[in-house]
């Protein structure tokens, strides 16, 4: 019998929970560690859409990247995702920043998608392990590189032109602009992350580095398929599924 605890222990092995950022919340967040796992559903986020898909597919353990309980909560009432999980008898594990840093995790997957070579990690503040990856790429002009990222991620991107040719690229899926100075110090010509604010764009342009915002969902979501493969390899025969989740951001114009 495969239990929730066994799956949680496996994730803790490949992406140790203790390596998460201090503000993060990872591990078994709702449910019973002794419960037998019937079917696993994986998704970047727990939303009403993914929860309904899980119930429809007979899933009794959901593994997400973003924690279903992020901040302290004073109530759990109808509509709250943790409440809805408990009501449905579905367990939930979240592997957030620990999976961002992990070997073969979120940022390694993003590096592979962008065809980077000779990759290594950059140490950053607030992280127990290197989260950002930097690697080599063929030579691009900034706009050409932004188009390449859009094609590889199948996404609409925004970018800042750093004004120089690109041979080395750093990546950090999701919200990675807090690491911009470390990326520049490491010698990257371009930086791919998920989100960039207006003021961060100005900062990047002034500092002479090309930055591409590929979307928070688009830069992180591919790693969930990789996590599913890891689980299938360790627990052959255990039924898993990638839960349907629509990208939350839409573009007009």
C-alpha positions in Angstrom: 0.0 0.0 0.0 1.3 3.4 -1.0 0.5 6.1 1.6 0.4 9.9 1.5 3.4 9.8 3.9 5.4 7.7 1.4 4.7 10.3 -1.4 5.6 13.2 0.9 8.8 11.5 2.0 9.8 10.9 -1.7 9.2 14.6 -2.5 11.2 15.5 0.6 14.0 13.3 -0.8 14.2 15.0 -4.2 13.3 18.5 -3.1 14.0 18.7 0.7 11.4 20.7 2.4 14.0 22.2 4.7 15.6 24.0 1.7 12.5 26.1 1.2 12.6 29.9 1.7 11.8 31.0 5.3 8.5 32.6 4.2 7.3 29.5 2.3 5.0 26.6 3.3 5.8 23.2 1.9 5.0 19.5 2.6 1.7 17.9 3.6 -0.7 20.8 4.1 -4.1 19.0 4.4 -5.1 15.4 4.9 -4.0 12.2 6.5 -0.4 11.0 6.1 -1.6 7.4 6.7 -4.2 7.5 3.9 -3.8 5.1 1.0 -3.1 6.9 -2.3 -5.6 5.9 -5.0 -4.6 8.4 -7.6 -2.4 11.5 -7.7 -3.3 14.7 -9.5 -0.6 17.3 -10.2 -1.1 21.0 -10.8 0.8 24.3 -10.5 -2.1 25.7 -8.3 -5.1 24.5 -6.5 -8.0 26.3 -8.0 -11.7 25.5 -8.2 -10.9 24.3 -11.7 -8.2 21.9 -10.7 -10.2 20.7 -7.6 -13.2 19.8 -9.8 -10.9 18.0 -12.2 -9.4 16.1 -9.3 -12.8 15.0 -8.0 -14.0 14.0 -11.5 -10.8 11.9 -12.1 -11.0 10.1 -8.7 -7.9 11.8 -7.3 -7.3 11.6 -3.6 -3.9 13.3 -3.4 -3.1 16.6 -5.1 0.4 17.8 -5.5 0.8 21.5 -6.2 3.7 23.8 -6.7 2.2 26.8 -5.0 1.1 26.2 -1.4 -2.7 25.9 -0.8 -2.1 27.5 2.6 0.4 30.4 2.2 -0.4 32.9 5.0 -1.9 32.4 8.4 -5.7 32.0 8.2 -8.2 32.6 10.9 -11.1 30.8 9.3 -11.7 27.8 7.0 -15.2 28.2 5.5 -17.0 27.2 2.3 -15.0 28.4 -0.8 -11.7 28.2 0.9 -9.6 25.7 -1.0 -8.3 24.0 2.2 -11.8 23.6 3.4 -13.0 22.2 0.1 -10.2 19.7 0.1 -11.0 18.4 3.5 -14.7 18.3 2.7 -13.8 16.2 -0.4 -11.5 13.9 1.5 -8.5 14.9 -0.7 -5.0 15.2 0.6 -2.7 17.9 -0.6 1.1 18.3 -0.7 2.9 21.4 -1.9 6.5 21.7 -3.1 7.2 25.3 -3.8 10.7 26.9 -3.4 12.2 23.6 -2.4 11.3 22.3 -5.9 12.5 25.6 -7.5 16.0 24.9 -6.1 16.0 21.1 -6.6 18.1 19.2 -9.1 15.8 18.5 -12.0 13.2 20.9 -10.5 11.5 24.0 -11.9 14.5 26.0 -12.9 16.4 23.1 -14.4 13.3 22.3 -16.5 13.1 25.9 -17.7 16.8 25.8 -18.6 16.2 22.7 -20.7 13.2 24.3 -22.5 15.4 27.2 -23.4 18.2 24.9 -24.6 20.8 26.3 -22.3 24.1 24.4 -21.9 26.8 24.2 -19.2 24.3 25.3 -16.6 25.1 25.9 -12.9 23.4 27.5 -10.0 23.8 31.0 -8.6 23.6 31.5 -4.9 21.1 34.1 -3.8 19.9 35.6 -0.6 17.0 33.9 1.2 17.6 30.5 -0.4 19.3 27.5 1.2 20.3 26.2 -2.2 21.0 28.0 -5.5 17.6 28.8 -7.2 18.8 30.7 -10.2 20.4 28.9 -13.1 22.8 30.4 -15.7 24.0 28.8 -18.9 25.2 29.3 -22.4 23.1 29.9 -25.5 23.8 30.6 -29.2 24.3 34.2 -30.0 21.1 36.3 -30.2 20.1 39.9 -30.5 17.8 40.9 -27.6 14.6 41.0 -29.7 15.5 37.8 -31.4 16.1 36.1 -28.1 12.7 37.4 -26.8 11.0 35.8 -29.8 12.9 32.6 -29.1 11.6 32.5 -25.5 8.1 33.1 -26.7 8.3 30.3 -29.1 9.8 27.8 -26.7 7.3 28.7 -23.9 4.4 29.0 -26.3 3.6 32.3 -24.6 3.3 36.0 -25.1 6.3 37.6 -23.5 7.4 41.1 -22.5 11.1 42.1 -22.6 13.6 44.8 -21.9 16.4 45.4 -24.5 19.7 45.4 -22.6 21.5 46.7 -25.7 24.1 43.9 -26.2 24.3 40.5 -27.8 23.3 37.5 -25.8 25.6 34.6 -25.1 24.8 33.7 -21.5 21.3 33.5 -19.9 20.1 33.2 -16.4 16.7 31.8 -15.5 14.4 31.9 -12.5 10.8 30.8 -13.1 8.0 32.7 -11.4 8.8 35.9 -9.5 12.6 36.2 -9.8 13.4 39.9 -10.3 14.6 40.1 -6.7 17.7 38.3 -7.9 18.6 40.7 -10.7 21.8 42.0 -9.1 23.1 38.5 -8.5 22.3 37.6 -12.1 24.2 40.7 -13.3 27.2 39.9 -11.0 27.3 36.4 -12.5 27.8 37.8 -15.9 24.5 37.0 -17.6 23.6 38.9 -20.8 19.9 38.1 -20.4 17.6 37.0 -17.7 14.3 35.0 -18.1 11.8 35.1 -15.3 8.0 35.0 -15.0 7.0 38.5 -13.8 8.5 42.0 -14.3 6.9 45.2 -13.0 7.3 48.5 -14.7 9.9 49.8 -12.2 11.9 46.5 -12.5 11.9 47.0 -16.3 13.4 50.4 -15.9 16.0 49.1 -13.5 17.0 46.3 -15.8 17.3 48.7 -18.8 19.4 51.1 -16.8 21.7 48.3 -15.8 22.1 47.1 -19.3 20.7 43.6 -19.2 18.0 42.0 -21.4 15.1 40.7 -19.3 12.3 38.6 -20.6 9.1 38.1 -18.7 7.7 34.8 -19.9 4.7 34.6 -17.5 4.6 33.1 -14.0 2.4 30.2 -15.1 4.2 29.6 -18.3 7.7 29.5 -16.8 6.7 27.2 -13.9 4.0 24.9 -15.1 6.1 22.6 -17.4 7.9 21.4 -14.3 4.8 19.6 -13.0 5.0 17.1 -15.9 8.6 16.4 -14.9 7.6 15.8 -11.3 4.9 13.4 -12.5 7.7 11.5 -14.4 9.8 11.3 -11.2 6.8 9.9 -9.2 6.0 7.4 -11.9 9.6 6.2 -11.9 9.7 5.7 -8.1 6.2 4.3 -7.9 5.5 2.4 -11.1 1.9 1.3 -11.3 0.6 4.2 -9.2 -2.0 6.2 -11.3 -1.2 9.8 -11.8 -2.6 12.6 -13.9 -1.8 16.2 -14.8 -4.9 18.2 -13.7 -6.2 20.6 -16.3 -5.4 24.2 -15.4 -6.0 27.2 -17.6 -3.4 30.0 -17.6 -5.0 32.7 -15.4 -3.7 35.6 -17.5 -5.3 36.4 -20.9 -4.1 39.0 -23.4 -6.2 41.3 -25.7 -4.8 43.5 -28.4 
